[in-house]
Amino acid sequence: MQNGIADGVVQSAAKEPIAGTAALALLEGATDLFVAQGQRVLRFDLTSQRPADEELLQLLLGRSGKLRAPALRCGTRLIVGYNQALLPMALE
């Protein structure tokens, strides 16, 4: 544990990619989804406004059909993609 943050599971996207509908399993137990799309950050409350699985797959997967990187699970929040404003907003 460093800075009050416990270590979690690290999975290499190159060695163990998550592809297709398997990405939906990452949403199990998640209440919030944050997705970086360029300079925009999309936020979804999965308990009250969960999008359809097809829309979720479009958000979670890249052109290769694999989970976009980086992907981070922090408690009940799933964070996919990166832009500079995303992490501070999603982790507050």
ABEGO torsion letter per residue (X at the ends): XBGGBBBBBBBBAAABBBBEAAAAAAABGBABBBBBBEABBBBBBAAABBBBAAAAAAAABBAAGBBBOBBBBBEABBBBEBBAAAAAAAAX
